[in-house]
C-alpha cells in the first residue's frame, strides 16, 4: 500500500491538535495551501523538508515532529538527523 503523504501530515497535525491555520503560519503559507497539501498523494521534497524542519524547530508548545526517517527514501540523508 502506498503512503498518502497528505493524509499522514493531516493525521499527525490532528493528533498533535495543530490547526490548519497554525500549520500554515509555521511554514509561512496560506490555510488554503495546507488544505491542498492534505489532499495530495505525493508532495515535493522541498515542501516536506520545510514542514519537518519548521514544525520541529519553531513550535515547542505544539511540535509535530514529522520524522522523515520512517520513510525509506529519507533514512540515509545525514542533513535531516
C-alpha positions, 0 to 999 in steps of 0.5 A: 500500500502506498503512503498518502503523504497528505493524509499522514501530515493531516493525521499527525497535525490532528493528533498533535491538535495543530490547526490548519491555520497554525500549520500554515503560519509555521511554514509561512503559507496560506490555510488554503495551501495546507488544505491542498497539501492534505489532499495530495498523494505525493508532495515535493521534497522541498515542501516536506523538508520545510514542514519537518524542519519548521514544525520541529524547530519553531513550535515547542508548545505544539511540535509535530515532529514529522520524522522523515526517517520512517520513510525509506527514501529519507533514512540515509540523508545525514542533513535531516538527523 
